[in-house]
Amino acid sequence: MADANIGTDGQAHGAPHGDPAHPKNTKFLMLAALGVVYGDIGTSPIYAFREALMASAGGQVASREDILGVLSLIIWALTIIVTIKYIIFVLRADNHGEGGILSLMALARGAMKGRPAFILFIGILGASLFYGDAVITPAISVLSAVEGMKVVTPAFEPYVVPLTLVILAILFAAQRLGTGSVGIVFGPVTLVWFLAIGASGLMHIFEDPEILLAINPYYIFGFLTHQPDVAFVTIGAIFLAVTGAEALYADLGHFGRKPIVLAWLAIVFPCLLLNYVGQGAFVLADGGVIGHPFFEMNRGWTLLPMVVLATAATVIASQAVISGAFSLTRQAIQLNILPRQQVQHTSETHQGQIYLPRVNLLLAIVVMMLVVGFGESSQLASAYGISVTGNMLVTTGLLFVVMTRIWKWPLAAALVLTAVFALIDMGFFLSNIVKVFDGGWASLAVAFTIIVIMSTWVRGSRLLFEKTRKNEIPLDFIAGNLAKKPPHLVDGTAVFLTGDPLSAPTAMMHSLKHYKVLHKQNVVLSIVTAQTPSVRDSERVTIEKLNDLFLRVRMNFGYMEQPNVPKALAICRKQGWKFDIMTTSFFLSRRSLKPSANAGMPLWQDKLFILLARTATDATEYFQIPTGRVVEVGTQVTI
């Protein structure tokens, strides 16, 4: 493990991202946002209404009260959670133009004195729950779409799972190619999808216009009070209609607030409402028989095209979640919540398009295991919801910090609004948590695994830093002594990468001990991750001259940026540090970690940290340092 651990610094300020929603390209960004932002929530009508009705009816036939109550719950859940909470409030909590749970955590933590650790843990919890959702979404979305073929012909049933696995395998294999070329068609296909489901629902509303009464929240209260125990379980299924709402915030940096808001209000929200109301009218007109209303109300020649379109839409929805997992992982690496790993950029023009081979492989394995293990989308629906509701609760909590600390809202106003959101989120969370033994354990197991990994890495990194710092000499002290009585000096520049710029780098001390020489110019370089998505070039590098032999250089990178040391070195020249890359050597300390019974954390966690450290990507590759100019010095550390 290299000595150049990434730190965090709440004092660095990133460049504010301009709103990409310029009038000239707002329509284009709205179209693009349809595919990436709304793919998940846009495919919910395939299974959400059916699952909620089956939960409330306890069978295949639903009463009029069940249908109106379930539909009213879906309508108001979309209105309150998505339109009011996310569109009006959460999207305003941007961190220099970026969104997502870790961006919100960084924003909230930076606004509090001392950047308390409990805010970091809340961010870790939210990120872990997102991964729990990320493995369920592709499985349930693609599986539910392929199941539509059973409506075309029941003979297709044995091929549902195999075909789903083939589609998922192709999807994950295509990730290495990048989403740039495929993304061009995401928006138009999703637009056709929304228009198609909206038109499909509209045609069936007239079969029983009484369904329009569901807009009255009176039916919610009637439904909840008639059979509270049944209603409680049904609410968990209702939540399927709003899964994907977190994507609005997570993709804020890619599209800007205006296109996301306009796409929701002009296209997504109306089409979702039309389809859900149409499904309700179809079931009412059919005597309450539930079946598979989404596909069954597309009779005749429209059925097969709708199945094909649904499959395409679910693949797009899955792509959005996978891309979100890549982005979240990169943020976690930059914030030193996860060990470094290979990040491949798949576009020369769009920085956000990345591919992480290890994350992609693990996602593919877990998703396919879920498809094989559960077999049906109805079974997977039980596993869905716990992680998403937990993530939304975390968002609500962090939003309260932003309201009071950054927006400077009166405490009473922030408490009232937070209480309303938290009450709804908690209701959904509790109704989903009862499904733990019916399949909910799957997403919780994934989330718990990620929590253990992240917390172990954060805790182990801190303990390792504290232990190595105790044995190190202050840099100012050693630099002063070497300036007064220098050893034999050799030509060239030595750059020592370190995570602690105040202490003499281990690699430098070993070089002096064994070789008894020092370069004529020595640079102690630390690479710091700011609590902002990006950093201005003017704030990229700070240089401090200690004496004629030593410079202390700090490079700042945002948590959405890929550290590139050679590019940052070019900025150093403008600030007066003259060097020749051909006579410059980079010294890194590669630590060999050994477990210890007195490590400060349990032995199993100690060993897990060492395993994670061994799997971390080489610092030379991660920081894009020319390999021919790197010297690694090995040391053993017992933790």
C-alpha positions in Angstrom: 0.0 0.0 0.0 1.5 3.3 -1.1 2.2 6.1 1.4 0.2 8.5 -0.7 -3.1 8.1 0.9 -5.8 10.5 -0.2 -6.9 12.9 2.5 -9.9 15.1 2.8 -10.0 18.8 3.3 -13.1 20.9 3.8 -11.2 24.1 3.2 -10.7 23.7 -0.5 -13.3 25.3 -2.7 -14.4 23.9 -6.0 -15.4 25.8 -9.0 -19.1 26.3 -9.1 -20.5 24.4 -12.0 -22.5 26.6 -14.3 -26.1 25.4 -14.9 -25.8 23.2 -18.0 -29.4 23.9 -18.8 -28.7 26.8 -21.1 -31.8 27.7 -23.2 -30.1 26.4 -26.4 -29.7 22.9 -25.1 -32.4 22.5 -22.4 -34.5 20.4 -24.7 -31.5 18.1 -25.5 -30.7 17.7 -21.8 -34.4 17.0 -21.0 -34.3 14.2 -23.6 -31.0 12.8 -22.3 -32.3 13.0 -18.7 -35.3 10.8 -19.6 -33.1 7.9 -20.2 -30.6 8.3 -17.4 -32.6 9.9 -14.7 -36.1 8.5 -15.1 -35.4 5.1 -16.5 -35.9 3.4 -13.1 -39.0 5.1 -11.9 -40.4 5.0 -15.5 -40.4 1.2 -15.5 -42.2 0.9 -12.2 -45.7 0.7 -13.8 -44.8 -2.8 -15.1 -45.1 -4.3 -11.6 -45.9 -1.7 -8.9 -49.7 -1.4 -9.3 -50.0 -5.2 -9.7 -47.9 -6.0 -6.6 -49.7 -3.4 -4.5 -53.2 -4.8 -5.5 -52.2 -8.4 -4.9 -50.9 -7.4 -1.4 -54.1 -5.5 -0.5 -56.5 -8.1 -2.0 -54.6 -11.2 -0.7 -55.4 -12.9 -4.0 -56.2 -12.4 -7.6 -59.4 -10.4 -7.3 -59.5 -6.9 -5.8 -62.5 -4.9 -4.5 -63.4 -1.4 -5.7 -62.1 0.0 -2.4 -58.8 -1.8 -2.8 -58.3 -0.4 -6.3 -59.2 3.2 -5.5 -57.2 3.1 -2.3 -54.1 1.7 -3.9 -54.2 4.1 -6.8 -54.8 7.1 -4.5 -51.7 6.0 -2.5 -49.6 5.8 -5.7 -50.8 9.2 -7.0 -50.0 11.0 -3.7 -46.7 9.1 -3.2 -45.5 10.4 -6.6 -46.8 13.9 -5.7 -45.3 14.2 -2.2 -42.1 12.2 -2.4 -41.0 13.0 -5.9 -42.6 16.3 -6.9 -42.5 18.1 -3.5 -39.5 16.5 -1.7 -37.1 15.9 -4.5 -38.1 18.3 -7.2 -38.7 21.3 -5.0 -36.3 20.8 -2.1 -33.6 18.1 -2.5 -32.5 19.3 -5.9 -31.6 22.7 -4.4 -29.1 21.0 -2.1 -26.4 20.8 -4.7 -22.7 20.7 -3.8 -21.2 23.1 -6.4 -23.6 21.6 -9.0 -23.2 18.0 -8.0 -25.8 15.7 -6.3 -26.0 12.3 -4.7 -25.8 10.9 -1.2 -22.0 11.4 -0.8 -22.2 14.9 -2.2 -24.9 15.7 0.3 -22.8 14.2 3.1 -19.8 16.2 2.1 -21.9 19.3 1.9 -23.5 18.7 5.3 -20.2 17.6 7.0 -18.3 20.7 5.6 -21.0 23.0 7.2 -20.4 21.6 10.7 -17.5 22.4 13.0 -14.9 19.7 13.1 -16.6 17.7 10.3 -18.1 15.2 12.8 -17.6 11.5 12.2 -21.3 10.7 12.7 -22.1 12.6 9.5 -19.5 10.5 7.7 -21.1 7.3 9.0 -24.6 8.5 7.8 -23.1 9.1 4.4 -21.6 5.6 4.4 -25.0 4.2 5.4 -26.7 5.9 2.6 -24.1 4.9 0.0 -24.3 1.2 1.2 -28.1 1.2 0.9 -27.7 2.6 -2.7 -25.6 -0.5 -3.5 -28.3 -2.7 -2.1 -30.7 -1.0 -4.4 -28.3 -1.2 -7.4 -28.3 -5.0 -7.4 -32.1 -5.4 -7.1 -33.0 -2.9 -9.9 -31.5 -4.6 -12.9 -32.8 -8.0 -11.7 -36.4 -7.0 -11.1 -36.7 -4.6 -14.0 -35.4 -6.9 -16.8 -37.1 -10.0 -15.3 -40.5 -8.3 -15.1 -40.2 -7.1 -18.7 -39.3 -10.5 -20.0 -42.2 -12.0 -18.1 -44.4 -10.1 -20.4 -43.7 -12.8 -23.0 -45.8 -15.1 -20.8 -48.8 -12.9 -21.6 -48.1 -13.4 -25.3 -47.8 -17.2 -24.9 -47.7 -19.2 -21.7 -45.3 -21.6 -23.4 -42.6 -19.1 -23.0 -42.5 -19.5 -19.2 -39.5 -21.9 -19.0 -37.3 -19.4 -21.0 -38.0 -16.3 -18.9 -35.0 -16.7 -16.5 -32.5 -17.9 -19.2 -33.4 -15.0 -21.5 -33.1 -12.5 -18.6 -29.6 -13.8 -17.8 -28.6 -13.5 -21.4 -29.8 -9.9 -21.6 -28.1 -9.0 -18.3 -24.8 -10.7 -19.4 -24.9 -8.6 -22.6 -25.7 -5.5 -20.6 -22.8 -5.9 -18.2 -20.3 -7.0 -20.9 -21.1 -3.8 -22.8 -20.1 -1.6 -19.9 -16.5 -1.6 -21.0 -17.5 0.1 -24.3 -18.9 3.1 -22.4 -22.4 4.7 -22.4 -21.5 7.5 -24.9 -22.6 5.8 -28.1 -25.5 3.9 -26.5 -26.6 6.9 -24.6 -27.6 8.7 -27.8 -30.5 6.4 -28.2 -31.4 6.2 -24.5 -33.4 9.4 -24.4 -35.5 8.9 -27.6 -36.3 5.3 -26.6 -37.4 6.4 -23.1 -39.4 9.2 -24.6 -41.3 6.7 -26.8 -41.7 4.5 -23.7 -43.3 7.3 -21.7 -45.6 8.4 -24.5 -46.6 4.8 -25.1 -47.5 4.0 -21.5 -49.3 7.3 -21.2 -51.4 6.6 -24.3 -52.0 3.0 -23.2 -53.4 4.3 -19.9 -55.4 7.1 -21.4 -57.3 4.7 -23.7 -58.5 2.6 -20.8 -59.6 5.4 -18.4 -62.8 5.7 -20.3 -63.7 2.1 -19.6 -64.5 3.2 -16.1 -64.2 7.0 -15.5 -65.0 6.4 -11.8 -61.3 5.6 -11.4 -60.6 9.4 -11.5 -62.1 9.6 -8.0 -58.8 8.1 -6.7 -57.2 11.6 -6.9 -59.2 12.3 -3.7 -57.0 11.5 -0.7 -60.2 10.4 1.2 -59.7 7.0 -0.4 -56.3 6.7 1.3 -57.7 7.2 4.7 -60.5 4.8 4.0 -58.1 2.2 2.8 -55.7 2.6 5.7 -58.4 2.4 8.4 -60.5 -0.4 6.9 -57.9 -3.1 7.3 -54.8 -1.5 8.9 -52.8 -4.7 9.0 -53.3 -5.3 5.3 -52.8 -1.7 4.4 -49.5 -1.7 6.3 -48.1 -4.5 4.1 -49.6 -2.8 1.0 -47.7 0.4 1.6 -44.5 -1.5 1.1 -45.6 -2.5 -2.3 -46.9 1.0 -3.1 -43.3 2.2 -2.6 -42.3 0.3 -5.8 -43.9 3.2 -7.7 -41.4 5.8 -6.4 -38.2 3.7 -6.5 -35.7 5.6 -8.7 -36.5 9.0 -7.1 -33.0 9.1 -5.8 -31.7 9.2 -9.4 -33.1 12.7 -9.7 -30.6 13.9 -7.2 -27.7 11.6 -8.0 -27.6 12.7 -11.7 -27.9 16.4 -10.9 -24.4 17.2 -12.0 -24.8 15.6 -15.4 -27.9 17.5 -16.5 -28.5 20.4 -14.1 -31.7 21.2 -12.2 -33.8 22.8 -14.9 -33.9 19.9 -17.4 -34.6 17.4 -14.7 -37.5 19.4 -13.3 -39.0 20.1 -16.8 -38.7 16.5 -17.9 -40.6 15.4 -14.8 -43.3 18.0 -14.9 -43.9 17.9 -18.7 -43.4 14.2 -19.6 -42.7 11.7 -16.8 -45.2 12.7 -14.1 -48.2 13.0 -16.5 -47.5 9.8 -18.3 -47.0 7.8 -15.1 -50.2 9.1 -13.7 -52.1 8.3 -17.0 -50.8 4.7 -17.0 -51.5 4.0 -13.3 -55.0 5.4 -13.6 -55.5 3.4 -16.8 -54.5 0.2 -15.1 -56.9 1.0 -12.3 -59.8 1.5 -14.8 -58.9 -1.7 -16.7 -59.0 -3.8 -13.5 -62.3 -2.1 -12.4 -63.9 -2.8 -15.8 -62.6 -6.4 -15.6 -64.5 -7.1 -12.3 -61.4 -6.6 -10.1 -59.4 -9.5 -11.7 -55.8 -8.4 -11.2 -53.7 -10.6 -13.6 -51.0 -8.6 -15.2 -52.8 -5.3 -16.1 -49.8 -3.5 -17.6 -49.5 -6.0 -20.4 -53.0 -7.3 -20.6 -54.5 -3.8 -21.3 -52.4 -3.8 -24.5 -54.5 -6.1 -26.6 -53.9 -7.4 -30.1 -51.1 -6.1 -32.2 -49.9 -3.6 -29.5 -48.9 -6.4 -27.0 -45.7 -7.7 -28.6 -44.3 -4.2 -29.4 -45.0 -3.1 -25.8 -43.1 -6.2 -24.4 -40.2 -5.3 -26.6 -40.3 -1.7 -25.6 -40.6 -2.6 -22.0 -37.5 -4.8 -22.3 -35.6 -2.0 -23.9 -36.8 0.5 -21.2 -35.7 -1.9 -18.4 -32.2 -2.3 -19.9 -31.9 1.5 -20.0 -33.1 1.7 -16.4 -30.6 -0.9 -15.4 -27.8 1.0 -17.2 -28.7 4.1 -15.2 -28.3 2.3 -11.9 -25.0 0.6 -13.0 -23.6 4.0 -14.1 -24.7 5.4 -10.8 -22.8 2.7 -8.9 -19.7 3.5 -10.9 -20.0 7.3 -10.0 -20.7 6.6 -6.4 -17.7 4.3 -6.1 -15.4 6.9 -7.6 -16.7 9.5 -5.1 -16.1 7.0 -2.3 -12.5 6.3 -3.4 -11.8 10.0 -3.7 -13.2 10.6 -0.2 -11.0 7.8 1.1 -14.1 5.7 2.1 -13.0 2.8 -0.3 -9.5 1.7 -1.4 -8.2 2.9 -4.7 -9.2 0.8 -7.8 -8.9 1.1 -11.5 -11.1 3.7 -13.1 -11.3 3.7 -16.9 -12.6 6.7 -18.8 -14.8 5.7 -21.7 -15.2 9.2 -23.2 -12.7 11.9 -24.2 -15.3 14.7 -23.8 -17.5 13.6 -20.9 -15.6 13.2 -17.6 -18.6 11.4 -15.9 -18.5 8.4 -18.3 -16.4 5.9 -16.5 -16.0 2.1 -16.2 -14.8 0.3 -13.1 -14.1 -3.4 -14.0 -14.2 -4.7 -10.5 -17.5 -3.1 -9.6 -19.0 -4.2 -12.8 -18.0 -7.8 -12.3 -19.3 -7.9 -8.7 -22.6 -6.3 -9.7 -23.1 -8.8 -12.6 -22.5 -11.8 -10.3 -24.8 -10.6 -7.5 -27.6 -9.5 -10.0 -27.5 -12.9 -11.8 -27.5 -14.8 -8.5 -30.7 -12.8 -7.5 -32.4 -13.7 -10.8 -31.7 -17.4 -10.5 -32.4 -17.4 -6.7 -35.8 -15.6 -6.8 -36.9 -16.6 -10.3 -39.9 -14.3 -10.5 -40.3 -10.5 -10.3 -43.1 -11.0 -7.7 -40.5 -12.7 -5.4 -37.9 -10.0 -6.1 -40.5 -7.3 -5.2 -40.2 -8.5 -1.6 -36.5 -7.8 -1.7 -37.1 -4.3 -3.2 -37.8 -1.2 -1.2 -35.9 -1.6 2.1 -32.6 -0.2 0.7 -34.4 2.6 -1.2 -36.5 3.7 1.8 -33.4 3.7 4.0 -31.5 5.8 1.5 -34.4 8.3 1.4 -34.4 8.5 5.2 -30.7 9.3 5.2 -31.3 12.0 2.5 -34.0 13.5 4.7 -31.6 13.6 7.7 -28.8 15.2 5.8 -31.2 17.7 4.2 -32.1 18.9 7.6 -28.5 19.8 8.3 -28.3 21.7 5.0 -31.5 23.5 5.8 -30.3 24.8 9.1 -26.5 25.2 8.5 -26.3 26.3 4.9 -29.7 27.7 4.0 -30.0 29.2 7.4 -33.7 28.3 7.8 -35.5 28.9 11.1 -35.2 25.8 13.2 -39.0 25.4 13.5 -39.6 25.6 9.7 -36.8 23.0 9.1 -38.2 20.7 11.8 -41.7 20.8 10.4 -40.8 20.0 6.8 -38.2 17.4 7.9 -40.8 15.8 10.2 -43.3 15.5 7.3 -40.8 13.9 5.0 -39.4 11.7 7.7 -42.8 10.5 8.7 -43.6 9.4 5.2 -40.2 7.8 4.7 -40.4 6.0 8.0 -43.9 4.7 7.1 -42.5 3.2 3.9 -39.4 1.9 5.6 -41.3 0.1 8.4 -43.8 -1.4 5.9 -40.8 -2.7 3.9 -38.7 -3.9 6.8 -41.3 -6.6 7.6 -40.4 -8.2 4.3 -36.9 -9.1 5.5 -37.5 -12.8 5.7 -39.5 -12.8 2.4 -36.5 -11.6 0.4 -35.6 -8.2 1.9 -32.5 -9.8 3.5 -30.9 -9.8 0.0 -30.5 -6.1 -0.3 -29.7 -5.7 3.4 -27.0 -8.3 3.1 -25.4 -6.3 0.3 -25.7 -3.0 2.2 -24.3 -4.6 5.4 -21.3 -6.0 3.5 -20.6 -2.5 2.0 -20.9 -0.9 5.4 -18.4 -3.3 6.9 -15.9 -2.7 4.0 -16.3 1.1 4.1 -16.1 1.4 7.9 -13.1 -1.0 8.1 -11.3 1.0 5.4 -12.0 4.4 7.1 -11.1 3.0 10.6 -8.0 1.1 9.4 -6.7 4.1 7.4 -7.0 6.4 10.5 -5.2 3.9 12.8 -2.5 3.3 10.2 -2.0 7.1 9.8 -1.8 7.6 13.6 0.7 4.7 14.0 3.0 5.7 11.3 3.0 9.4 12.3 4.2 8.5 15.8 7.4 7.0 14.3 8.0 9.9 11.9 10.1 13.0 12.2 8.6 16.4 11.6 9.5 17.6 8.1 10.4 21.1 9.2 12.9 19.7 11.7 14.6 17.3 9.3 14.6 19.9 6.4 16.3 22.5 8.6 19.0 20.1 9.8 19.7 18.8 6.2 20.0 22.4 5.0 22.6 23.2 7.6 24.6 20.0 7.2 23.6 18.5 3.8 24.7 14.9 2.8 26.1 14.3 -0.6 23.9 16.0 -3.2 23.0 14.6 -6.6 21.5 16.3 -9.6 17.8 16.2 -10.3 14.5 16.4 -8.4 13.1 13.9 -6.0 9.3 14.0 -5.5 8.1 12.1 -2.4 4.4 11.3 -2.3 2.9 11.2 1.2 -0.4 11.4 2.9 1.1 13.4 5.8 2.8 16.6 4.5 3.9 17.6 8.1 6.2 14.5 8.6 9.3 13.4 6.7 8.2 10.8 4.1 9.2 7.3 4.9 10.7 6.8 1.4 13.0 9.8 1.9 14.2 8.6 5.3 14.9 5.1 4.0 16.8 6.7 1.0 18.9 8.8 3.4 19.6 5.8 5.7 20.7 3.4 2.9 22.1 5.6 0.2 23.4 8.6 2.3 22.5 11.0 -0.6 20.0 13.7 -1.2 18.8 15.3 -4.4 19.5 19.0 -5.0 15.7 19.6 -5.1 13.3 17.7 -2.9 9.5 18.0 -3.1 7.2 16.6 -0.5 3.9 16.1 -2.4 0.5 15.4 -0.8 -2.6 14.8 -2.9 -5.8 16.0 -1.1 -9.4 15.4 -2.0 -11.6 18.5 -1.4 -15.1 18.3 -0.1 -16.2 19.8 -3.5 -16.8 18.0 -6.8 -14.1 19.9 -8.6 -11.3 22.4 -7.9 -10.3 25.5 -10.0 -6.9 25.4 -11.7 -6.0 28.5 -9.7 -6.5 26.5 -6.5 -5.1 23.2 -7.8 -1.6 23.6 -6.4 -0.1 25.3 -3.4 3.7 25.5 -3.1 5.6 26.3 0.1 9.3 26.7 0.1 10.9 25.4 3.2 14.5 26.2 2.2 16.9 25.8 -0.8 16.6 22.0 -0.7 12.9 21.4 0.1 9.5 22.4 -1.2 6.2 21.3 0.2 3.5 21.0 -2.5 -0.1 20.2 -2.1 -2.4 19.2 -5.1 -6.1 19.5 -4.6 -8.6 17.5 -6.6 -12.4 17.4 -6.3 -14.1 14.1 -5.4 -15.6 13.9 -8.9 -12.2 14.4 -10.5 -9.6 11.8 -11.5 -6.2 12.8 -9.9 -3.7 13.5 -12.7 -0.3 14.4 -11.2 1.5 15.2 -14.6 -1.2 17.7 -15.5 -1.1 19.3 -12.1 2.7 19.6 -12.4 2.2 21.8 -15.4 0.5 24.3 -13.2 3.4 24.2 -10.8 5.6 25.7 -13.5 3.4 28.7 -13.7 3.9 29.2 -9.9 7.6 29.2 -10.2 8.7 25.6 -9.6 11.0 24.9 -12.5 11.8 21.2 -13.1 12.6 18.8 -15.8 10.4 15.7 -15.9 13.3 13.7 -17.4 15.5 14.4 -14.3 12.6 14.0 -11.8 12.1 10.8 -9.8 8.9 10.0 -7.9 9.5 8.1 -4.6 6.6 6.1 -3.1 6.6 4.0 0.1 4.9 0.7 -0.4 3.8 -0.7 3.0 3.6 -4.4 3.7 1.0 -4.6 6.5 1.0 -7.3 9.2 -1.9 -8.0 11.5 -1.5 -7.4 15.3 -3.7 -8.4 18.3 -3.2 -4.8 19.5 -4.3 -3.1 16.4 -7.1 -1.0 17.9 -9.8 -2.9 16.2 -10.8 -6.6 16.1 -8.4 -9.0 14.5 -10.9 -10.0 11.8 -11.3 -6.3 10.9 -7.5 -5.9 11.0 -7.1 -8.7 8.5 -9.9 -7.4 6.3 -8.2 -4.0 6.2 -5.0 -5.6 5.1 -6.8 -7.6 2.4 -8.5 -4.4 1.1 -5.1 -2.6 1.1 -3.6 -5.4 -1.0 -6.3 -5.2 -3.5 -6.0 -1.4 -3.9 -4.8 -0.1 -7.3 -1.2 0.8 -7.5 -0.7 4.5 -6.6 1.5 5.0 -9.7 -1.3 3.9 -12.0 -4.1 5.7 -10.0 -2.3 9.1 -10.0 -1.2 8.6 -13.6 2.5 9.1 -12.8 5.0 8.0 -15.6 6.0 4.5 -14.5 9.6 5.0 -15.8 10.1 7.8 -13.2 8.9 5.9 -10.1 11.0 4.4 -7.3 9.2 2.3 -4.7 10.6 1.8 -1.2 9.2 -1.2 0.7 8.5 -1.0 4.5 6.8 -3.3 6.9 4.1 -2.0 9.3 2.4 -4.0 12.0 -1.1 -2.7 12.8 
